[in-house]
Amino acid sequence: MQRELVAQIREFAKSLKLEFGWHYLLDITWIITQLGKISGKRLVDAGAGIGIMQWYLASQGAEVTSIDRLTRADLPLRFRSKFRIEGLRPEDLNPPLSTLNPSLSIPTPGGTGLELSVKITRLLKSLVELTVYYFNIYNQGKNKKFSKSKVIIYNQDLDNLVDIKSNSMDAVVAVSALEHNSLENLEHVLAEIMRVLKPGAPLIATLVTAGSEDRWHEPSNGWCLSESSLKRIFQINRTIESNFSRYDELFSMLGNCAELRDKLAGFYFKSGDNGMPWGEWSPQYQPVGIYKVKPK
C-alpha cells in the first residue's frame, strides 16, 4: 500500500488546481515507486500535457523535459510561478505576459453588471498571478526548492524527438499517453524513446488494456492493448510473466475501488468524450504498467 504517497499526490494536485484521470492515481503512484531516486535526474514526461507528473518530478529535484504534441506555449502562470520553466526552443514557451493578454484589457462600461464584475475579477486574478510569478522569479536564487524545480517544455510529436540528444536521459515516464498513438506509430515512438535514453535507463509507462484482444475505445480516443500486442510493440520477451491471467480479478477490484469511484474528477461529468462518459462509474478497461530498460 502507498497511502502516504497517494495522499501526498492528491494534496500536490490540489495545490496546482489539477484533477486526475479516473485511474491516473494508480498510474502515477506506480511510476513514482518504480523510479526510485528522483533528485538530480534528467527525465522525460512523454505525452505530459499540463498533467501532474512533470510538476511532481520537478518538485522532487529532477530536470524534466515535458513533451506533448499539443502546444503549451501559453502555459498558465499558476505553473510558471511555482517552477523554473523554460522552452526547449523559443517557440515552445511564450513570454509570461502573452498568457495574460485576453484578461488584461481594461473593462469598459456596457453590458450587465455581472459581465463587468466577471471582467474585473479576471483582471485582478491575472494581475495577482503576474505579481506572484515575478516575485518567485526574483527570489528563485534564494529559494533552493524553486531553483531545483525545472521543467523544459517541448511541443513535439513523440515519434520525432529531433532536438533531444541520443543517450541523454535517465528515464522516460508516460502516464496513459502512448495508447493515443496508432499501433504502427507507437513502434516509431518507442524507437525514439529508446534512442534518447541512456544505456541501462528505463522507460516506465502505463497504458490500458481490455483483456485478450486489442480494442479501440472511442470515448477516450485510445487503444486498449492485449498482452501479446504490448509484448510485441515494446519488444518484451514472450516468456516474461505478467499478471494478465488475473485480469478478471483485478478488473473487479478496480470497479469496486471506492477511492477512485467516489473521487471522480469533475470534468468527466461534462462530456461523453472521455474514459468515463458523463461521469457514470463504469470502467471499460484497466491500466497496465510497462517497465523496459535500454540495453547497455
C-alpha positions as CSV (number, residue, x, y, z in Angstrom):
1,M,0.0,0.0,0.0
2,Q,1.2,3.5,-0.8
3,R,-1.3,5.6,1.2
4,E,1.1,8.2,2.3
5,L,2.3,8.8,-1.3
6,V,-1.3,8.8,-2.6
7,A,-2.3,11.5,0.0
8,Q,0.8,13.5,-1.0
9,I,-0.1,13.3,-4.7
10,R,-3.7,14.3,-4.1
11,E,-2.6,17.3,-2.0
12,F,0.0,18.3,-4.5
13,A,-2.6,18.2,-7.4
14,K,-5.0,20.3,-5.4
15,S,-2.3,23.0,-4.9
16,L,-2.0,23.2,-8.7
17,K,-5.7,23.1,-9.3
18,L,-5.4,19.8,-11.3
19,E,-7.7,16.8,-11.4
20,F,-6.9,13.2,-12.3
21,G,-7.9,10.9,-15.0
22,W,-10.0,8.2,-13.3
23,H,-7.1,5.7,-13.0
24,Y,-4.2,8.1,-13.0
25,L,-3.7,8.0,-9.3
26,L,-2.8,4.3,-9.7
27,D,-0.6,5.0,-12.7
28,I,1.3,7.9,-11.1
29,T,1.9,6.1,-7.8
30,W,3.2,3.0,-9.6
31,I,5.6,5.0,-11.8
32,I,7.0,7.0,-8.9
33,T,7.7,3.8,-6.9
34,Q,9.5,2.3,-9.9
35,L,11.6,5.4,-10.5
36,G,13.4,5.3,-7.1
37,K,15.7,8.3,-6.6
38,I,14.4,11.3,-8.5
39,S,16.5,14.2,-7.4
40,G,19.3,15.2,-9.9
41,K,18.0,13.0,-12.7
42,R,17.2,14.1,-16.3
43,L,13.8,12.8,-17.0
44,V,11.2,12.9,-19.9
45,D,7.5,13.0,-19.3
46,A,6.1,11.7,-22.6
47,G,2.7,13.0,-23.5
48,A,2.7,15.3,-20.5
49,G,0.1,17.9,-21.4
50,I,-0.1,20.0,-18.2
51,G,-0.6,16.9,-16.1
52,I,0.7,16.5,-12.5
53,M,3.6,14.0,-13.2
54,Q,6.0,16.6,-14.6
55,W,5.4,19.0,-11.8
56,Y,5.7,16.3,-9.1
57,L,9.0,15.1,-10.5
58,A,10.4,18.7,-10.8
59,S,9.3,19.3,-7.2
60,Q,11.5,16.4,-6.2
61,G,14.5,17.9,-7.8
62,A,14.5,16.5,-11.3
63,E,15.1,18.3,-14.6
64,V,12.0,17.2,-16.6
65,T,11.6,17.6,-20.4
66,S,7.9,17.8,-20.9
67,I,6.8,16.6,-24.3
68,D,3.4,16.8,-25.9
69,R,2.2,17.2,-29.5
70,L,-0.3,19.9,-28.3
71,T,1.3,23.3,-27.6
72,R,1.8,24.6,-24.1
73,A,3.4,27.8,-25.4
74,D,0.9,29.9,-23.3
75,L,1.3,27.8,-20.2
76,P,-0.7,29.3,-17.3
77,L,1.1,31.4,-14.7
78,R,0.0,29.1,-11.9
79,F,2.6,26.7,-13.1
80,R,5.2,29.3,-14.0
81,S,5.0,30.9,-10.6
82,K,5.9,27.6,-8.8
83,F,8.6,26.1,-11.0
84,R,11.5,27.1,-13.2
85,I,10.1,26.6,-16.7
86,E,11.9,27.0,-20.0
87,G,11.1,26.3,-23.6
88,L,13.5,23.8,-25.3
89,R,13.1,26.1,-28.4
90,P,12.0,29.8,-28.4
91,E,8.6,28.8,-29.9
92,D,7.9,26.2,-27.1
93,L,7.1,28.8,-24.4
94,N,5.9,32.3,-24.9
95,P,6.7,35.2,-22.5
96,P,4.5,35.3,-19.4
97,L,2.7,38.5,-20.5
98,S,1.4,36.7,-23.6
99,T,-0.8,34.5,-21.4
100,L,-2.5,37.5,-19.9
101,N,-3.4,39.5,-23.0
102,P,-7.1,38.4,-23.1
103,S,-7.5,39.3,-19.4
104,L,-5.6,42.5,-19.3
105,S,-7.9,44.6,-21.4
106,I,-9.4,47.3,-19.2
107,P,-13.2,46.7,-18.6
108,T,-15.3,49.4,-20.2
109,P,-18.9,50.3,-19.3
110,G,-21.6,48.4,-21.1
111,G,-23.2,45.0,-20.7
112,T,-24.7,43.8,-17.5
113,G,-23.3,44.4,-14.1
114,L,-22.5,40.7,-13.8
115,E,-20.4,40.8,-17.0
116,L,-18.5,43.8,-15.8
117,S,-17.9,42.1,-12.5
118,V,-16.5,39.0,-14.2
119,K,-14.1,41.0,-16.3
120,I,-12.8,42.9,-13.3
121,T,-12.4,39.7,-11.3
122,R,-10.4,38.1,-14.2
123,L,-8.2,41.2,-14.5
124,L,-7.5,41.2,-10.8
125,K,-6.7,37.5,-10.8
126,S,-4.3,37.9,-13.7
127,L,-2.5,40.8,-12.0
128,V,-2.2,38.7,-8.8
129,E,-0.8,35.7,-10.8
130,L,1.7,38.0,-12.6
131,T,2.8,39.6,-9.3
132,V,3.4,36.1,-7.7
133,Y,5.2,35.0,-10.8
134,Y,7.7,37.9,-10.8
135,F,8.1,37.6,-7.0
136,N,9.1,34.0,-7.3
137,I,11.4,34.7,-10.2
138,Y,13.1,37.5,-8.1
139,N,13.5,35.1,-5.2
140,Q,14.5,31.9,-7.1
141,G,18.1,32.4,-6.3
142,K,17.3,32.3,-2.6
143,N,14.7,29.5,-2.8
144,K,16.6,26.2,-3.2
145,K,13.4,24.3,-3.8
146,F,12.3,26.6,-6.6
147,S,15.7,26.6,-8.2
148,K,15.8,22.8,-8.4
149,S,12.3,22.5,-9.8
150,K,12.9,22.7,-13.6
151,V,10.6,21.8,-16.4
152,I,11.6,22.2,-20.1
153,I,8.6,22.5,-22.4
154,Y,9.0,20.7,-25.8
155,N,5.9,20.8,-28.1
156,Q,6.7,18.0,-30.4
157,D,5.4,14.6,-31.7
158,L,6.9,11.7,-29.7
159,D,8.0,10.0,-32.9
160,N,10.4,12.8,-33.8
161,L,12.4,14.0,-30.8
162,V,14.9,15.6,-33.1
163,D,16.0,18.2,-30.5
164,I,16.9,15.7,-27.8
165,K,20.3,14.1,-27.9
166,S,20.7,10.3,-28.0
167,N,21.7,8.5,-24.8
168,S,21.0,11.6,-22.7
169,M,18.0,10.8,-20.4
170,D,18.0,8.9,-17.1
171,A,14.4,7.7,-17.6
172,V,11.3,8.3,-19.6
173,V,7.9,8.2,-18.0
174,A,4.5,8.2,-19.7
175,V,1.1,8.3,-17.9
176,S,-1.6,6.7,-20.0
177,A,-0.4,8.7,-23.1
178,L,1.2,6.2,-25.5
179,E,-2.1,4.4,-26.3
180,H,-3.3,7.5,-28.1
181,N,-0.9,6.8,-31.0
182,S,-1.8,4.4,-33.8
183,L,-0.4,0.9,-33.3
184,E,2.0,1.4,-36.2
185,N,3.2,4.8,-35.0
186,L,3.6,3.5,-31.4
187,E,6.6,1.4,-32.7
188,H,8.2,4.6,-34.1
189,V,7.5,6.4,-30.7
190,L,9.2,3.5,-28.9
191,A,12.2,3.7,-31.1
192,E,12.7,7.4,-30.4
193,I,12.2,6.9,-26.7
194,M,14.8,4.2,-26.6
195,R,17.2,6.4,-28.6
196,V,17.2,9.3,-26.1
197,L,17.5,7.0,-23.0
198,K,21.0,6.3,-21.6
199,P,22.1,2.7,-21.8
200,G,20.6,0.9,-18.8
201,A,17.9,3.6,-18.2
202,P,14.2,2.6,-18.1
203,L,11.0,3.5,-19.9
204,I,8.3,3.4,-17.3
205,A,4.9,3.7,-18.9
206,T,1.3,3.0,-18.2
207,L,-1.2,2.1,-20.9
208,V,-4.6,0.5,-20.8
209,T,-5.9,-3.0,-21.6
210,A,-9.3,-4.5,-22.0
211,G,-8.1,-8.2,-21.9
212,S,-7.1,-10.6,-24.6
213,E,-7.9,-8.5,-27.7
214,D,-6.9,-5.1,-29.0
215,R,-9.8,-2.7,-28.9
216,W,-10.2,1.0,-29.8
217,H,-12.0,2.9,-27.1
218,E,-13.8,5.7,-28.9
219,P,-14.8,7.9,-26.0
220,S,-11.2,8.2,-24.7
221,N,-9.7,8.1,-28.2
222,G,-7.1,5.4,-27.4
223,W,-6.1,1.8,-27.8
224,C,-6.8,-0.9,-25.2
225,L,-3.9,-3.3,-25.9
226,S,-3.7,-7.0,-25.3
227,E,-0.8,-8.7,-23.6
228,S,0.5,-10.1,-26.9
229,S,0.4,-6.7,-28.6
230,L,2.1,-5.0,-25.7
231,K,4.9,-7.6,-25.7
232,R,5.3,-7.3,-29.5
233,I,5.3,-3.5,-29.7
234,F,7.6,-3.0,-26.6
235,Q,9.8,-5.9,-27.7
236,I,9.3,-7.8,-24.4
237,N,10.3,-11.4,-24.3
238,R,7.1,-13.5,-24.5
239,T,8.4,-15.8,-21.7
240,I,8.4,-12.9,-19.2
241,E,5.5,-13.4,-16.8
242,S,2.7,-10.9,-16.3
243,N,-0.4,-10.7,-14.3
244,F,-2.8,-10.8,-17.3
245,S,-4.0,-14.2,-16.1
246,R,-5.6,-12.2,-13.2
247,Y,-7.4,-9.7,-15.5
248,D,-10.9,-10.5,-14.3
249,E,-10.0,-10.5,-10.7
250,L,-8.1,-7.2,-10.9
251,F,-10.9,-5.6,-13.1
252,S,-13.4,-6.5,-10.4
253,M,-11.2,-4.9,-7.7
254,L,-10.9,-1.8,-9.8
255,G,-14.6,-1.5,-10.3
256,N,-15.2,-1.7,-6.6
257,C,-12.5,0.8,-5.6
258,A,-14.2,3.5,-3.6
259,E,-11.1,5.6,-3.5
260,L,-11.4,6.1,-7.3
261,R,-15.1,5.9,-7.7
262,D,-16.1,8.4,-5.1
263,K,-13.5,11.0,-6.1
264,L,-14.1,11.0,-9.8
265,A,-12.9,14.3,-11.4
266,G,-15.5,16.9,-12.2
267,F,-14.5,17.1,-15.9
268,Y,-15.9,13.6,-16.5
269,F,-19.4,14.8,-15.8
270,K,-19.2,17.5,-18.5
271,S,-18.6,15.3,-21.6
272,G,-19.1,11.9,-23.1
273,D,-15.7,12.0,-24.9
274,N,-13.6,10.5,-22.1
275,G,-12.8,7.4,-20.3
276,M,-15.8,7.6,-18.0
277,P,-18.5,9.2,-20.2
278,W,-20.8,11.7,-18.4
279,G,-19.3,10.7,-15.0
280,E,-21.0,7.3,-14.9
281,W,-18.7,5.0,-13.0
282,S,-18.4,2.1,-15.4
283,P,-14.7,1.0,-16.1
284,Q,-14.3,-0.4,-19.6
285,Y,-10.6,-1.1,-19.3
286,Q,-7.8,-1.1,-16.7
287,P,-4.3,0.3,-16.5
288,V,-1.2,-1.8,-17.2
289,G,2.4,-0.9,-16.5
290,I,5.4,-1.4,-18.8
291,Y,9.0,-1.3,-17.5
292,K,11.6,-1.6,-20.2
293,V,15.3,-1.0,-19.9
294,K,17.5,0.1,-22.7
295,P,20.3,-2.4,-23.2
296,K,23.8,-1.4,-22.1
